[in-house]
Amino acid sequence: MANDKWLPLYDIYPAAFLEFHHIQLNLTKQGTRVVFEAPAAEQTYRFLREYQDNGLIPLLDYVAVLRRLRARMLEARDGNGKREREKTHGQAK
């Protein structure tokens, strides 16, 4: 199957599960939202089924991947994740 088709994901948790299993994701900004895009391949669907079946993975490793993916999401959304954190903490200049 050609990898020219992409599966949009709107939830960061299954997206992080795919990243944990080394499925490369594209992040696309659509308006104010960031959409995670995974290759529409059999392996992607297999890992999504495993996610839905509560597949076991090391929790700390998954959380580390989740945090990195969230940072990428904020960077894609805001252009600068640090700027967003500074605004929320009242440190914006």
PyMOL Python script that loads the backbone (N, CA, C, O; Angstrom):
from pymol import cmd

cmd.read_pdbstr("""\
ATOM      1  N   MET A   1       0.850  -1.188   0.000  1.00  0.00           N
ATOM      2  CA  MET A   1       0.000   0.000   0.000  1.00  0.00           C
ATOM      3  C   MET A   1       0.884   1.236   0.000  1.00  0.00           C
ATOM      4  O   MET A   1       1.855   1.301   0.754  1.00  0.00           O
ATOM      5  N   ALA A   2       0.565   2.207  -0.827  1.00  0.00           N
ATOM      6  CA  ALA A   2       1.331   3.452  -0.884  1.00  0.00           C
ATOM      7  C   ALA A   2       1.023   4.303   0.338  1.00  0.00           C
ATOM      8  O   ALA A   2      -0.107   4.323   0.826  1.00  0.00           O
ATOM      9  N   ASN A   3       2.033   5.001   0.826  1.00  0.00           N
ATOM     10  CA  ASN A   3       1.858   5.839   2.012  1.00  0.00           C
ATOM     11  C   ASN A   3       1.500   7.273   1.642  1.00  0.00           C
ATOM     12  O   ASN A   3       1.867   8.201   2.363  1.00  0.00           O
ATOM     13  N   ASP A   4       0.783   7.474   0.519  1.00  0.00           N
ATOM     14  CA  ASP A   4       0.403   8.823   0.142  1.00  0.00           C
ATOM     15  C   ASP A   4      -0.908   9.244   0.789  1.00  0.00           C
ATOM     16  O   ASP A   4      -1.346  10.378   0.595  1.00  0.00           O
ATOM     17  N   LYS A   5      -1.535   8.374   1.540  1.00  0.00           N
ATOM     18  CA  LYS A   5      -2.778   8.687   2.252  1.00  0.00           C
ATOM     19  C   LYS A   5      -2.458   8.834   3.739  1.00  0.00           C
ATOM     20  O   LYS A   5      -1.605   8.133   4.283  1.00  0.00           O
ATOM     21  N   TRP A   6      -3.170   9.770   4.381  1.00  0.00           N
ATOM     22  CA  TRP A   6      -2.937  10.040   5.793  1.00  0.00           C
ATOM     23  C   TRP A   6      -4.231   9.905   6.570  1.00  0.00           C
ATOM     24  O   TRP A   6      -5.304  10.256   6.078  1.00  0.00           O
ATOM     25  N   LEU A   7      -4.125   9.402   7.765  1.00  0.00           N
ATOM     26  CA  LEU A   7      -5.256   9.234   8.664  1.00  0.00           C
ATOM     27  C   LEU A   7      -5.220  10.362   9.691  1.00  0.00           C
ATOM     28  O   LEU A   7      -4.272  10.437  10.472  1.00  0.00           O
ATOM     29  N   PRO A   8      -6.230  11.245   9.717  1.00  0.00           N
ATOM     30  CA  PRO A   8      -6.217  12.331  10.698  1.00  0.00           C
ATOM     31  C   PRO A   8      -6.613  11.827  12.088  1.00  0.00           C
ATOM     32  O   PRO A   8      -7.547  11.037  12.232  1.00  0.00           O
ATOM     33  N   LEU A   9      -5.895  12.291  13.093  1.00  0.00           N
ATOM     34  CA  LEU A   9      -6.202  11.978  14.488  1.00  0.00           C
ATOM     35  C   LEU A   9      -6.390  13.301  15.215  1.00  0.00           C
ATOM     36  O   LEU A   9      -5.584  14.221  15.075  1.00  0.00           O
ATOM     37  N   TYR A  10      -7.458  13.385  15.987  1.00  0.00           N
ATOM     38  CA  TYR A  10      -7.770  14.633  16.684  1.00  0.00           C
ATOM     39  C   TYR A  10      -7.524  14.517  18.188  1.00  0.00           C
ATOM     40  O   TYR A  10      -7.800  15.457  18.933  1.00  0.00           O
ATOM     41  N   ASP A  11      -7.016  13.390  18.631  1.00  0.00           N
ATOM     42  CA  ASP A  11      -6.780  13.120  20.049  1.00  0.00           C
ATOM     43  C   ASP A  11      -5.299  12.825  20.247  1.00  0.00           C
ATOM     44  O   ASP A  11      -4.728  11.990  19.545  1.00  0.00           O
ATOM     45  N   ILE A  12      -4.684  13.504  21.191  1.00  0.00           N
ATOM     46  CA  ILE A  12      -3.239  13.367  21.399  1.00  0.00           C
ATOM     47  C   ILE A  12      -2.864  12.003  21.994  1.00  0.00           C
ATOM     48  O   ILE A  12      -1.747  11.531  21.780  1.00  0.00           O
ATOM     49  N   TYR A  13      -3.769  11.368  22.730  1.00  0.00           N
ATOM     50  CA  TYR A  13      -3.416  10.115  23.412  1.00  0.00           C
ATOM     51  C   TYR A  13      -3.186   8.949  22.455  1.00  0.00           C
ATOM     52  O   TYR A  13      -2.162   8.277  22.575  1.00  0.00           O
ATOM     53  N   PRO A  14      -4.086   8.676  21.511  1.00  0.00           N
ATOM     54  CA  PRO A  14      -3.746   7.620  20.539  1.00  0.00           C
ATOM     55  C   PRO A  14      -2.589   8.038  19.625  1.00  0.00           C
ATOM     56  O   PRO A  14      -1.823   7.191  19.165  1.00  0.00           O
ATOM     57  N   ALA A  15      -2.464   9.342  19.364  1.00  0.00           N
ATOM     58  CA  ALA A  15      -1.332   9.812  18.560  1.00  0.00           C
ATOM     59  C   ALA A  15      -0.015   9.506  19.279  1.00  0.00           C
ATOM     60  O   ALA A  15       0.950   9.073  18.649  1.00  0.00           O
ATOM     61  N   ALA A  16       0.025   9.731  20.587  1.00  0.00           N
ATOM     62  CA  ALA A  16       1.227   9.423  21.370  1.00  0.00           C
ATOM     63  C   ALA A  16       1.497   7.924  21.391  1.00  0.00           C
ATOM     64  O   ALA A  16       2.653   7.500  21.389  1.00  0.00           O
ATOM     65  N   PHE A  17       0.439   7.119  21.410  1.00  0.00           N
ATOM     66  CA  PHE A  17       0.604   5.669  21.368  1.00  0.00           C
ATOM     67  C   PHE A  17       1.273   5.259  20.056  1.00  0.00           C
ATOM     68  O   PHE A  17       2.146   4.391  20.040  1.00  0.00           O
ATOM     69  N   LEU A  18       0.858   5.888  18.964  1.00  0.00           N
ATOM     70  CA  LEU A  18       1.483   5.594  17.674  1.00  0.00           C
ATOM     71  C   LEU A  18       2.936   6.039  17.657  1.00  0.00           C
ATOM     72  O   LEU A  18       3.802   5.311  17.171  1.00  0.00           O
ATOM     73  N   GLU A  19       3.212   7.222  18.182  1.00  0.00           N
ATOM     74  CA  GLU A  19       4.595   7.713  18.254  1.00  0.00           C
ATOM     75  C   GLU A  19       5.447   6.772  19.103  1.00  0.00           C
ATOM     76  O   GLU A  19       6.605   6.515  18.773  1.00  0.00           O
ATOM     77  N   PHE A  20       4.882   6.261  20.191  1.00  0.00           N
ATOM     78  CA  PHE A  20       5.602   5.325  21.042  1.00  0.00           C
ATOM     79  C   PHE A  20       6.040   4.102  20.236  1.00  0.00           C
ATOM     80  O   PHE A  20       7.108   3.539  20.476  1.00  0.00           O
ATOM     81  N   HIS A  21       5.207   3.702  19.283  1.00  0.00           N
ATOM     82  CA  HIS A  21       5.504   2.539  18.443  1.00  0.00           C
ATOM     83  C   HIS A  21       6.198   2.939  17.136  1.00  0.00           C
ATOM     84  O   HIS A  21       6.174   2.192  16.158  1.00  0.00           O
ATOM     85  N   HIS A  22       6.809   4.113  17.133  1.00  0.00           N
ATOM     86  CA  HIS A  22       7.651   4.589  16.029  1.00  0.00           C
ATOM     87  C   HIS A  22       6.892   4.817  14.724  1.00  0.00           C
ATOM     88  O   HIS A  22       7.447   4.645  13.639  1.00  0.00           O
ATOM     89  N   ILE A  23       5.625   5.202  14.833  1.00  0.00           N
ATOM     90  CA  ILE A  23       4.869   5.633  13.658  1.00  0.00           C
ATOM     91  C   ILE A  23       5.067   7.146  13.560  1.00  0.00           C
ATOM     92  O   ILE A  23       4.658   7.882  14.458  1.00  0.00           O
ATOM     93  N   GLN A  24       5.684   7.609  12.491  1.00  0.00           N
ATOM     94  CA  GLN A  24       5.952   9.037  12.326  1.00  0.00           C
ATOM     95  C   GLN A  24       4.658   9.786  12.026  1.00  0.00           C
ATOM     96  O   GLN A  24       3.897   9.398  11.140  1.00  0.00           O
ATOM     97  N   LEU A  25       4.420  10.857  12.769  1.00  0.00           N
ATOM     98  CA  LEU A  25       3.220  11.666  12.601  1.00  0.00           C
ATOM     99  C   LEU A  25       3.568  13.014  11.988  1.00  0.00           C
ATOM    100  O   LEU A  25       4.624  13.583  12.259  1.00  0.00           O
ATOM    101  N   ASN A  26       2.663  13.510  11.160  1.00  0.00           N
ATOM    102  CA  ASN A  26       2.727  14.889  10.685  1.00  0.00           C
ATOM    103  C   ASN A  26       1.757  15.697  11.535  1.00  0.00           C
ATOM    104  O   ASN A  26       0.677  15.216  11.878  1.00  0.00           O
ATOM    105  N   LEU A  27       2.138  16.910  11.872  1.00  0.00           N
ATOM    106  CA  LEU A  27       1.244  17.807  12.593  1.00  0.00           C
ATOM    107  C   LEU A  27       0.849  18.928  11.648  1.00  0.00           C
ATOM    108  O   LEU A  27       1.704  19.608  11.080  1.00  0.00           O
ATOM    109  N   THR A  28      -0.452  19.113  11.484  1.00  0.00           N
ATOM    110  CA  THR A  28      -0.970  20.114  10.572  1.00  0.00           C
ATOM    111  C   THR A  28      -1.885  21.052  11.328  1.00  0.00           C
ATOM    112  O   THR A  28      -2.784  20.614  12.046  1.00  0.00           O
ATOM    113  N   LYS A  29      -1.656  22.341  11.165  1.00  0.00           N
ATOM    114  CA  LYS A  29      -2.512  23.327  11.813  1.00  0.00           C
ATOM    115  C   LYS A  29      -3.728  23.579  10.930  1.00  0.00           C
ATOM    116  O   LYS A  29      -3.597  23.897   9.748  1.00  0.00           O
ATOM    117  N   GLN A  30      -4.915  23.433  11.522  1.00  0.00           N
ATOM    118  CA  GLN A  30      -6.170  23.716  10.832  1.00  0.00           C
ATOM    119  C   GLN A  30      -6.945  24.715  11.686  1.00  0.00           C
ATOM    120  O   GLN A  30      -7.596  24.343  12.662  1.00  0.00           O
ATOM    121  N   GLY A  31      -6.867  25.970  11.310  1.00  0.00           N
ATOM    122  CA  GLY A  31      -7.464  27.015  12.140  1.00  0.00           C
ATOM    123  C   GLY A  31      -6.650  27.162  13.409  1.00  0.00           C
ATOM    124  O   GLY A  31      -5.452  27.439  13.354  1.00  0.00           O
ATOM    125  N   THR A  32      -7.296  26.976  14.555  1.00  0.00           N
ATOM    126  CA  THR A  32      -6.595  27.050  15.836  1.00  0.00           C
ATOM    127  C   THR A  32      -6.243  25.671  16.376  1.00  0.00           C
ATOM    128  O   THR A  32      -5.643  25.558  17.445  1.00  0.00           O
ATOM    129  N   ARG A  33      -6.610  24.622  15.647  1.00  0.00           N
ATOM    130  CA  ARG A  33      -6.349  23.249  16.095  1.00  0.00           C
ATOM    131  C   ARG A  33      -5.170  22.649  15.358  1.00  0.00           C
ATOM    132  O   ARG A  33      -4.847  23.047  14.239  1.00  0.00           O
ATOM    133  N   VAL A  34      -4.537  21.691  15.999  1.00  0.00           N
ATOM    134  CA  VAL A  34      -3.484  20.920  15.363  1.00  0.00           C
ATOM    135  C   VAL A  34      -4.014  19.503  15.183  1.00  0.00           C
ATOM    136  O   VAL A  34      -4.503  18.880  16.126  1.00  0.00           O
ATOM    137  N   VAL A  35      -3.906  19.010  13.957  1.00  0.00           N
ATOM    138  CA  VAL A  35      -4.363  17.661  13.639  1.00  0.00           C
ATOM    139  C   VAL A  35      -3.130  16.784  13.471  1.00  0.00           C
ATOM    140  O   VAL A  35      -2.187  17.151  12.770  1.00  0.00           O
ATOM    141  N   PHE A  36      -3.146  15.634  14.112  1.00  0.00           N
ATOM    142  CA  PHE A  36      -2.072  14.655  13.968  1.00  0.00           C
ATOM    143  C   PHE A  36      -2.431  13.772  12.775  1.00  0.00           C
ATOM    144  O   PHE A  36      -3.556  13.283  12.680  1.00  0.00           O
ATOM    145  N   GLU A  37      -1.484  13.567  11.871  1.00  0.00           N
ATOM    146  CA  GLU A  37      -1.731  12.738  10.701  1.00  0.00           C
ATOM    147  C   GLU A  37      -0.770  11.561  10.714  1.00  0.00           C
ATOM    148  O   GLU A  37       0.448  11.732  10.780  1.00  0.00           O
ATOM    149  N   ALA A  38      -1.342  10.361  10.651  1.00  0.00           N
ATOM    150  CA  ALA A  38      -0.559   9.128  10.625  1.00  0.00           C
ATOM    151  C   ALA A  38      -0.703   8.500   9.245  1.00  0.00           C
ATOM    152  O   ALA A  38      -1.733   8.668   8.593  1.00  0.00           O
ATOM    153  N   PRO A  39       0.318   7.780   8.797  1.00  0.00           N
ATOM    154  CA  PRO A  39       0.189   7.107   7.513  1.00  0.00           C
ATOM    155  C   PRO A  39      -0.952   6.089   7.558  1.00  0.00           C
ATOM    156  O   PRO A  39      -1.096   5.344   8.528  1.00  0.00           O
ATOM    157  N   ALA A  40      -1.750   6.070   6.509  1.00  0.00           N
ATOM    158  CA  ALA A  40      -2.876   5.129   6.439  1.00  0.00           C
ATOM    159  C   ALA A  40      -2.339   3.774   5.981  1.00  0.00           C
ATOM    160  O   ALA A  40      -2.539   3.359   4.840  1.00  0.00           O
ATOM    161  N   ALA A  41      -1.657   3.101   6.897  1.00  0.00           N
ATOM    162  CA  ALA A  41      -1.046   1.803   6.612  1.00  0.00           C
ATOM    163  C   ALA A  41      -1.587   0.770   7.592  1.00  0.00           C
ATOM    164  O   ALA A  41      -2.127   1.116   8.642  1.00  0.00           O
ATOM    165  N   GLU A  42      -1.438  -0.491   7.237  1.00  0.00           N
ATOM    166  CA  GLU A  42      -1.947  -1.576   8.088  1.00  0.00           C
ATOM    167  C   GLU A  42      -1.343  -1.514   9.488  1.00  0.00           C
ATOM    168  O   GLU A  42      -2.033  -1.771  10.475  1.00  0.00           O
ATOM    169  N   GLN A  43      -0.060  -1.175   9.576  1.00  0.00           N
ATOM    170  CA  GLN A  43       0.605  -1.100  10.884  1.00  0.00           C
ATOM    171  C   GLN A  43      -0.043  -0.031  11.769  1.00  0.00           C
ATOM    172  O   GLN A  43      -0.195  -0.238  12.973  1.00  0.00           O
ATOM    173  N   THR A  44      -0.420   1.089  11.196  1.00  0.00           N
ATOM    174  CA  THR A  44      -1.080   2.154  11.954  1.00  0.00           C
ATOM    175  C   THR A  44      -2.399   1.653  12.523  1.00  0.00           C
ATOM    176  O   THR A  44      -2.690   1.859  13.701  1.00  0.00           O
ATOM    177  N   TYR A  45      -3.193   0.997  11.692  1.00  0.00           N
ATOM    178  CA  TYR A  45      -4.481   0.483  12.150  1.00  0.00           C
ATOM    179  C   TYR A  45      -4.307  -0.597  13.219  1.00  0.00           C
ATOM    180  O   TYR A  45      -5.105  -0.695  14.151  1.00  0.00           O
ATOM    181  N   ARG A  46      -3.266  -1.396  13.075  1.00  0.00           N
ATOM    182  CA  ARG A  46      -3.005  -2.442  14.082  1.00  0.00           C
ATOM    183  C   ARG A  46      -2.702  -1.806  15.441  1.00  0.00           C
ATOM    184  O   ARG A  46      -3.212  -2.258  16.466  1.00  0.00           O
ATOM    185  N   PHE A  47      -1.876  -0.761  15.449  1.00  0.00           N
ATOM    186  CA  PHE A  47      -1.553  -0.098  16.720  1.00  0.00           C
ATOM    187  C   PHE A  47      -2.755   0.652  17.290  1.00  0.00           C
ATOM    188  O   PHE A  47      -2.913   0.725  18.508  1.00  0.00           O
ATOM    189  N   LEU A  48      -3.595   1.204  16.437  1.00  0.00           N
ATOM    190  CA  LEU A  48      -4.811   1.862  16.937  1.00  0.00           C
ATOM    191  C   LEU A  48      -5.767   0.848  17.554  1.00  0.00           C
ATOM    192  O   LEU A  48      -6.412   1.143  18.561  1.00  0.00           O
ATOM    193  N   ARG A  49      -5.867  -0.337  16.969  1.00  0.00           N
ATOM    194  CA  ARG A  49      -6.685  -1.402  17.588  1.00  0.00           C
ATOM    195  C   ARG A  49      -6.105  -1.802  18.939  1.00  0.00           C
ATOM    196  O   ARG A  49      -6.840  -2.017  19.903  1.00  0.00           O
ATOM    197  N   GLU A  50      -4.774  -1.899  19.000  1.00  0.00           N
ATOM    198  CA  GLU A  50      -4.118  -2.238  20.263  1.00  0.00           C
ATOM    199  C   GLU A  50      -4.385  -1.156  21.311  1.00  0.00           C
ATOM    200  O   GLU A  50      -4.606  -1.473  22.480  1.00  0.00           O
ATOM    201  N   TYR A  51      -4.366   0.117  20.907  1.00  0.00           N
ATOM    202  CA  TYR A  51      -4.671   1.211  21.817  1.00  0.00           C
ATOM    203  C   TYR A  51      -6.099   1.080  22.343  1.00  0.00           C
ATOM    204  O   TYR A  51      -6.336   1.231  23.542  1.00  0.00           O
ATOM    205  N   GLN A  52      -7.046   0.803  21.455  1.00  0.00           N
ATOM    206  CA  GLN A  52      -8.449   0.648  21.855  1.00  0.00           C
ATOM    207  C   GLN A  52      -8.659  -0.552  22.770  1.00  0.00           C
ATOM    208  O   GLN A  52      -9.582  -0.567  23.585  1.00  0.00           O
ATOM    209  N   ASP A  53      -7.801  -1.552  22.631  1.00  0.00           N
ATOM    210  CA  ASP A  53      -7.885  -2.745  23.487  1.00  0.00           C
ATOM    211  C   ASP A  53      -7.070  -2.600  24.767  1.00  0.00           C
ATOM    212  O   ASP A  53      -6.835  -3.582  25.471  1.00  0.00           O
ATOM    213  N   ASN A  54      -6.637  -1.370  25.070  1.00  0.00           N
ATOM    214  CA  ASN A  54      -5.832  -1.077  26.270  1.00  0.00           C
ATOM    215  C   ASN A  54      -4.539  -1.877  26.290  1.00  0.00           C
ATOM    216  O   ASN A  54      -4.209  -2.532  27.279  1.00  0.00           O
ATOM    217  N   GLY A  55      -3.815  -1.810  25.178  1.00  0.00           N
ATOM    218  CA  GLY A  55      -2.532  -2.503  25.091  1.00  0.00           C
ATOM    219  C   GLY A  55      -1.566  -2.034  26.166  1.00  0.00           C
ATOM    220  O   GLY A  55      -1.538  -0.855  26.520  1.00  0.00           O
ATOM    221  N   LEU A  56      -0.788  -2.952  26.673  1.00  0.00           N
ATOM    222  CA  LEU A  56       0.159  -2.635  27.743  1.00  0.00           C
ATOM    223  C   LEU A  56       1.453  -2.072  27.177  1.00  0.00           C
ATOM    224  O   LEU A  56       2.058  -2.651  26.275  1.00  0.00           O
ATOM    225  N   ILE A  57       1.865  -0.932  27.721  1.00  0.00           N
ATOM    226  CA  ILE A  57       3.155  -0.334  27.395  1.00  0.00           C
ATOM    227  C   ILE A  57       3.711   0.273  28.677  1.00  0.00           C
ATOM    228  O   ILE A  57       2.954   0.564  29.604  1.00  0.00           O
ATOM    229  N   PRO A  58       5.027   0.467  28.740  1.00  0.00           N
ATOM    230  CA  PRO A  58       5.611   1.089  29.939  1.00  0.00           C
ATOM    231  C   PRO A  58       5.099   2.520  30.119  1.00  0.00           C
ATOM    232  O   PRO A  58       5.270   3.359  29.234  1.00  0.00           O
ATOM    233  N   LEU A  59       4.486   2.791  31.240  1.00  0.00           N
ATOM    234  CA  LEU A  59       3.813   4.061  31.473  1.00  0.00           C
ATOM    235  C   LEU A  59       4.750   5.262  31.395  1.00  0.00           C
ATOM    236  O   LEU A  59       4.428   6.245  30.728  1.00  0.00           O
ATOM    237  N   LEU A  60       5.884   5.205  32.050  1.00  0.00           N
ATOM    238  CA  LEU A  60       6.790   6.355  32.053  1.00  0.00           C
ATOM    239  C   LEU A  60       7.308   6.662  30.652  1.00  0.00           C
ATOM    240  O   LEU A  60       7.482   7.827  30.296  1.00  0.00           O
ATOM    241  N   ASP A  61       7.554   5.629  29.859  1.00  0.00           N
ATOM    242  CA  ASP A  61       8.003   5.845  28.483  1.00  0.00           C
ATOM    243  C   ASP A  61       6.890   6.489  27.654  1.00  0.00           C
ATOM    244  O   ASP A  61       7.149   7.383  26.848  1.00  0.00           O
ATOM    245  N   TYR A  62       5.652   6.033  27.853  1.00  0.00           N
ATOM    246  CA  TYR A  62       4.511   6.610  27.134  1.00  0.00           C
ATOM    247  C   TYR A  62       4.319   8.075  27.515  1.00  0.00           C
ATOM    248  O   TYR A  62       4.069   8.915  26.650  1.00  0.00           O
ATOM    249  N   VAL A  63       4.434   8.382  28.796  1.00  0.00           N
ATOM    250  CA  VAL A  63       4.262   9.768  29.256  1.00  0.00           C
ATOM    251  C   VAL A  63       5.362  10.659  28.673  1.00  0.00           C
ATOM    252  O   VAL A  63       5.102  11.811  28.327  1.00  0.00           O
ATOM    253  N   ALA A  64       6.573  10.143  28.565  1.00  0.00           N
ATOM    254  CA  ALA A  64       7.661  10.924  27.968  1.00  0.00           C
ATOM    255  C   ALA A  64       7.351  11.235  26.503  1.00  0.00           C
ATOM    256  O   ALA A  64       7.574  12.357  26.047  1.00  0.00           O
ATOM    257  N   VAL A  65       6.843  10.258  25.773  1.00  0.00           N
ATOM    258  CA  VAL A  65       6.466  10.480  24.376  1.00  0.00           C
ATOM    259  C   VAL A  65       5.308  11.470  24.306  1.00  0.00           C
ATOM    260  O   VAL A  65       5.297  12.351  23.447  1.00  0.00           O
ATOM    261  N   LEU A  66       4.342  11.332  25.197  1.00  0.00           N
ATOM    262  CA  LEU A  66       3.188  12.232  25.242  1.00  0.00           C
ATOM    263  C   LEU A  66       3.628  13.676  25.475  1.00  0.00           C
ATOM    264  O   LEU A  66       3.115  14.589  24.829  1.00  0.00           O
ATOM    265  N   ARG A  67       4.562  13.886  26.381  1.00  0.00           N
ATOM    266  CA  ARG A  67       5.046  15.242  26.680  1.00  0.00           C
ATOM    267  C   ARG A  67       5.777  15.844  25.484  1.00  0.00           C
ATOM    268  O   ARG A  67       5.602  17.024  25.181  1.00  0.00           O
ATOM    269  N   ARG A  68       6.601  15.038  24.799  1.00  0.00           N
ATOM    270  CA  ARG A  68       7.309  15.539  23.620  1.00  0.00           C
ATOM    271  C   ARG A  68       6.328  15.876  22.499  1.00  0.00           C
ATOM    272  O   ARG A  68       6.485  16.887  21.815  1.00  0.00           O
ATOM    273  N   LEU A  69       5.315  15.028  22.314  1.00  0.00           N
ATOM    274  CA  LEU A  69       4.321  15.281  21.279  1.00  0.00           C
ATOM    275  C   LEU A  69       3.503  16.529  21.600  1.00  0.00           C
ATOM    276  O   LEU A  69       3.170  17.303  20.703  1.00  0.00           O
ATOM    277  N   ARG A  70       3.182  16.723  22.863  1.00  0.00           N
ATOM    278  CA  ARG A  70       2.443  17.932  23.267  1.00  0.00           C
ATOM    279  C   ARG A  70       3.273  19.181  22.994  1.00  0.00           C
ATOM    280  O   ARG A  70       2.737  20.196  22.548  1.00  0.00           O
ATOM    281  N   ALA A  71       4.574  19.116  23.257  1.00  0.00           N
ATOM    282  CA  ALA A  71       5.452  20.253  22.978  1.00  0.00           C
ATOM    283  C   ALA A  71       5.476  20.553  21.481  1.00  0.00           C
ATOM    284  O   ALA A  71       5.434  21.716  21.080  1.00  0.00           O
ATOM    285  N   ARG A  72       5.543  19.505  20.653  1.00  0.00           N
ATOM    286  CA  ARG A  72       5.485  19.699  19.196  1.00  0.00           C
ATOM    287  C   ARG A  72       4.149  20.304  18.774  1.00  0.00           C
ATOM    288  O   ARG A  72       4.094  21.157  17.888  1.00  0.00           O
ATOM    289  N   MET A  73       3.064  19.848  19.425  1.00  0.00           N
ATOM    290  CA  MET A  73       1.734  20.365  19.105  1.00  0.00           C
ATOM    291  C   MET A  73       1.650  21.854  19.422  1.00  0.00           C
ATOM    292  O   MET A  73       1.155  22.633  18.607  1.00  0.00           O
ATOM    293  N   LEU A  74       2.131  22.257  20.599  1.00  0.00           N
ATOM    294  CA  LEU A  74       2.106  23.666  20.981  1.00  0.00           C
ATOM    295  C   LEU A  74       2.976  24.502  20.052  1.00  0.00           C
ATOM    296  O   LEU A  74       2.615  25.624  19.697  1.00  0.00           O
ATOM    297  N   GLU A  75       4.107  23.961  19.664  1.00  0.00           N
ATOM    298  CA  GLU A  75       4.990  24.662  18.728  1.00  0.00           C
ATOM    299  C   GLU A  75       4.291  24.851  17.389  1.00  0.00           C
ATOM    300  O   GLU A  75       4.374  25.926  16.794  1.00  0.00           O
ATOM    301  N   ALA A  76       3.608  23.825  16.910  1.00  0.00           N
ATOM    302  CA  ALA A  76       2.884  23.922  15.637  1.00  0.00           C
ATOM    303  C   ALA A  76       1.704  24.890  15.746  1.00  0.00           C
ATOM    304  O   ALA A  76       1.404  25.621  14.801  1.00  0.00           O
ATOM    305  N   ARG A  77       1.052  24.891  16.879  1.00  0.00           N
ATOM    306  CA  ARG A  77      -0.124  25.753  17.065  1.00  0.00           C
ATOM    307  C   ARG A  77       0.253  27.206  17.247  1.00  0.00           C
ATOM    308  O   ARG A  77      -0.330  28.085  16.613  1.00  0.00           O
ATOM    309  N   ASP A  78       1.229  27.470  18.113  1.00  0.00           N
ATOM    310  CA  ASP A  78       1.561  28.841  18.495  1.00  0.00           C
ATOM    311  C   ASP A  78       2.787  29.380  17.784  1.00  0.00           C
ATOM    312  O   ASP A  78       3.011  30.590  17.754  1.00  0.00           O
ATOM    313  N   GLY A  79       3.567  28.501  17.221  1.00  0.00           N
ATOM    314  CA  GLY A  79       4.826  28.943  16.637  1.00  0.00           C
ATOM    315  C   GLY A  79       5.917  29.042  17.679  1.00  0.00           C
ATOM    316  O   GLY A  79       7.102  29.067  17.348  1.00  0.00           O
ATOM    317  N   ASN A  80       5.514  29.098  18.952  1.00  0.00           N
ATOM    318  CA  ASN A  80       6.489  29.165  20.039  1.00  0.00           C
ATOM    319  C   ASN A  80       5.786  28.752  21.328  1.00  0.00           C
ATOM    320  O   ASN A  80       5.069  29.557  21.922  1.00  0.00           O
ATOM    321  N   GLY A  81       5.977  27.526  21.763  1.00  0.00           N
ATOM    322  CA  GLY A  81       5.343  27.030  22.978  1.00  0.00           C
ATOM    323  C   GLY A  81       5.760  27.789  24.213  1.00  0.00           C
ATOM    324  O   GLY A  81       4.974  27.924  25.151  1.00  0.00           O
ATOM    325  N   LYS A  82       7.000  28.293  24.235  1.00  0.00           N
ATOM    326  CA  LYS A  82       7.481  29.051  25.390  1.00  0.00           C
ATOM    327  C   LYS A  82       6.681  30.337  25.560  1.00  0.00           C
ATOM    328  O   LYS A  82       6.357  30.730  26.681  1.00  0.00           O
ATOM    329  N   ARG A  83       6.367  30.986  24.452  1.00  0.00           N
ATOM    330  CA  ARG A  83       5.596  32.223  24.530  1.00  0.00           C
ATOM    331  C   ARG A  83       4.243  31.974  25.187  1.00  0.00           C
ATOM    332  O   ARG A  83       3.780  32.798  25.977  1.00  0.00           O
ATOM    333  N   GLU A  84       3.608  30.855  24.873  1.00  0.00           N
ATOM    334  CA  GLU A  84       2.307  30.524  25.461  1.00  0.00           C
ATOM    335  C   GLU A  84       2.437  30.289  26.968  1.00  0.00           C
ATOM    336  O   GLU A  84       1.593  30.739  27.742  1.00  0.00           O
ATOM    337  N   ARG A  85       3.493  29.584  27.384  1.00  0.00           N
ATOM    338  CA  ARG A  85       3.697  29.345  28.819  1.00  0.00           C
ATOM    339  C   ARG A  85       3.937  30.660  29.554  1.00  0.00           C
ATOM    340  O   ARG A  85       3.443  30.851  30.665  1.00  0.00           O
ATOM    341  N   GLU A  86       4.691  31.564  28.939  1.00  0.00           N
ATOM    342  CA  GLU A  86       4.961  32.841  29.588  1.00  0.00           C
ATOM    343  C   GLU A  86       3.687  33.653  29.774  1.00  0.00           C
ATOM    344  O   GLU A  86       3.530  34.337  30.786  1.00  0.00           O
ATOM    345  N   LYS A  87       2.790  33.585  28.821  1.00  0.00           N
ATOM    346  CA  LYS A  87       1.522  34.303  28.937  1.00  0.00           C
ATOM    347  C   LYS A  87       0.715  33.773  30.108  1.00  0.00           C
ATOM    348  O   LYS A  87       0.141  34.550  30.872  1.00  0.00           O
ATOM    349  N   THR A  88       0.667  32.458  30.256  1.00  0.00           N
ATOM    350  CA  THR A  88      -0.145  31.878  31.332  1.00  0.00           C
ATOM    351  C   THR A  88       0.463  32.122  32.692  1.00  0.00           C
ATOM    352  O   THR A  88      -0.248  32.134  33.697  1.00  0.00           O
ATOM    353  N   HIS A  89       1.760  32.315  32.739  1.00  0.00           N
ATOM    354  CA  HIS A  89       2.405  32.547  34.028  1.00  0.00           C
ATOM    355  C   HIS A  89       2.671  34.030  34.280  1.00  0.00           C
ATOM    356  O   HIS A  89       3.344  34.393  35.245  1.00  0.00           O
ATOM    357  N   GLY A  90       2.132  34.892  33.397  1.00  0.00           N
ATOM    358  CA  GLY A  90       2.267  36.333  33.618  1.00  0.00           C
ATOM    359  C   GLY A  90       3.662  36.867  33.391  1.00  0.00           C
ATOM    360  O   GLY A  90       4.011  37.914  33.936  1.00  0.00           O
ATOM    361  N   GLN A  91       4.476  36.176  32.599  1.00  0.00           N
ATOM    362  CA  GLN A  91       5.833  36.614  32.378  1.00  0.00           C
ATOM    363  C   GLN A  91       6.053  37.162  30.973  1.00  0.00           C
ATOM    364  O   GLN A  91       7.193  37.415  30.584  1.00  0.00           O
ATOM    365  N   ALA A  92       4.995  37.345  30.215  1.00  0.00           N
ATOM    366  CA  ALA A  92       5.156  37.850  28.845  1.00  0.00           C
ATOM    367  C   ALA A  92       5.661  39.275  28.863  1.00  0.00           C
ATOM    368  O   ALA A  92       5.268  40.082  29.705  1.00  0.00           O
ATOM    369  N   LYS A  93       6.533  39.569  27.927  1.00  0.00           N
ATOM    370  CA  LYS A  93       7.109  40.925  27.871  1.00  0.00           C
ATOM    371  C   LYS A  93       6.497  41.691  26.743  1.00  0.00           C
ATOM    372  O   LYS A  93       6.845  42.851  26.524  1.00  0.00           O
TER     373      LYS A  93
END
""", "prot")
cmd.dss("prot")
cmd.show_as("cartoon", "prot")
cmd.util.cbc("prot")
cmd.orient("prot")
